[in-house]
Structure formats: structure tokens, C-alpha cells
Amino acid sequence: MKFFAAAALFATSAMAAVCPDGGLFSNPLCCSSILLEAVGLDCTTPTAPVVTAGLFQANCASIGKQPACCVAPLAGQGILCNNPAGTH
């Protein structure tokens, strides 16, 4: 049982590292482009859970987009976006 608790704790911290949960940039989105490192264009939510930065990047790339952590999605745009930790 202790193993599962440790694994769950590790998985939770891995998810939190991609887009800070409860922080300002807490919305993971896949965007066609990010203008001026602030506005994400043509953004959608990832089609798979955001578990690691690599999986987030691969998921967005599979639909021709790039990962972004945004303050809020609004009408297909990401407002105040930045690059997730661990992606390029």
C-alpha cells in the first residue's frame, strides 16, 4: 500500500510541474502559435491527460500544435500563455 501512495504522490508532483495547479498559468492548452509569448492562437485542450512535459508536447504535436500553459482560454485563444516547464 505504501508503494501506491508513493507512486500517486510522484504522479501528482509530475503533473504539477508541467502547468502549475492553482497558479496563474494553470490551464494546459495546445495552440497553433503563441504571439509575443503572451497570446495563444487557435488553442484546444489536450486530448490526453497532461502527465509529463514530454507527453504534453507529443500530444499537442500530434495535432500540429505546441503546448502552452495559459491563464485562461477564451473563444479558442489562450490569454497570457507561456511555455510549459520541460518543453522546447
TORBA-629374 format. One line per field, with one value per residue (C-alpha): residue number from 1; residue in three letters; x, y, z. Coordinates in nm, 3 decimals. Layout:
N
n [NUM_...]
res [ALA_...]
xx [X_...]
yy [Y_...]
zz [Z_...]
//
This chain:
88
n [1_2_3_4_5_6_7_8_9_10_11_12_13_14_15_16_17_18_19_20_21_22_23_24_25_26_27_28_29_30_31_32_33_34_35_36_37_38_39_40_41_42_43_44_45_46_47_48_49_50_51_52_53_54_55_56_57_58_59_60_61_62_63_64_65_66_67_68_69_70_71_72_73_74_75_76_77_78_79_80_81_82_83_84_85_86_87_88]
res [MET_LYS_PHE_PHE_ALA_ALA_ALA_ALA_LEU_PHE_ALA_THR_SER_ALA_MET_ALA_ALA_VAL_CYS_PRO_ASP_GLY_GLY_LEU_PHE_SER_ASN_PRO_LEU_CYS_CYS_SER_SER_ILE_LEU_LEU_GLU_ALA_VAL_GLY_LEU_ASP_CYS_THR_THR_PRO_THR_ALA_PRO_VAL_VAL_THR_ALA_GLY_LEU_PHE_GLN_ALA_ASN_CYS_ALA_SER_ILE_GLY_LYS_GLN_PRO_ALA_CYS_CYS_VAL_ALA_PRO_LEU_ALA_GLY_GLN_GLY_ILE_LEU_CYS_ASN_ASN_PRO_ALA_GLY_THR_HIS]
xx [0.000_0.289_0.416_0.086_0.084_0.440_0.356_0.048_0.250_0.515_0.250_0.084_0.410_0.493_0.157_0.200_0.541_0.401_0.145_0.125_-0.200_-0.387_-0.128_-0.168_-0.069_-0.268_-0.458_-0.276_-0.364_-0.240_-0.202_-0.112_0.117_0.191_0.223_0.469_0.495_0.157_-0.141_-0.203_-0.387_-0.624_-0.600_-0.768_-0.747_-0.511_-0.673_-0.490_-0.416_-0.117_0.107_0.457_0.602_0.713_0.367_0.205_0.438_0.383_0.007_0.000_0.246_0.019_-0.242_0.012_0.018_0.254_0.195_0.122_0.028_-0.225_-0.412_-0.747_-0.889_-1.128_-1.302_-1.027_-0.747_-0.517_-0.480_-0.136_0.046_0.396_0.593_0.546_0.844_1.040_0.930_1.115]
yy [0.000_0.236_0.186_0.308_0.613_0.698_0.641_0.861_1.134_1.118_1.129_1.429_1.622_1.533_1.674_1.988_2.055_2.097_2.373_2.492_2.370_2.659_2.906_3.183_2.971_2.660_2.585_2.342_2.413_2.307_2.621_2.673_2.959_3.193_3.562_3.776_3.497_3.607_3.512_3.158_3.131_2.852_2.672_2.349_2.138_1.839_1.514_1.316_1.389_1.616_1.385_1.489_1.768_1.518_1.363_1.708_1.816_1.491_1.518_1.873_1.787_1.502_1.763_2.012_2.242_2.340_2.310_2.619_2.699_2.982_3.196_3.144_3.010_3.249_3.177_2.946_3.177_3.138_3.451_3.515_3.194_3.069_2.757_2.468_2.361_2.083_2.152_2.327]
zz [0.000_0.073_-0.283_-0.430_-0.206_-0.311_-0.680_-0.654_-0.484_-0.759_-1.033_-0.870_-0.849_-1.211_-1.325_-1.116_-1.271_-1.626_-1.563_-1.200_-1.047_-0.891_-1.015_-1.267_-1.572_-1.473_-1.798_-2.031_-2.395_-2.738_-2.954_-3.320_-3.222_-2.934_-3.022_-2.827_-2.571_-2.439_-2.659_-2.782_-3.114_-3.220_-2.885_-2.781_-2.470_-2.489_-2.599_-2.328_-1.962_-1.904_-1.703_-1.810_-2.022_-2.287_-2.319_-2.326_-2.606_-2.800_-2.762_-2.897_-3.177_-3.290_-3.386_-3.525_-3.225_-2.944_-2.569_-2.362_-2.004_-2.010_-1.760_-1.931_-2.256_-2.431_-2.763_-2.891_-2.778_-2.481_-2.271_-2.118_-2.215_-2.155_-2.245_-2.005_-1.795_-1.962_-2.321_-2.601]
//
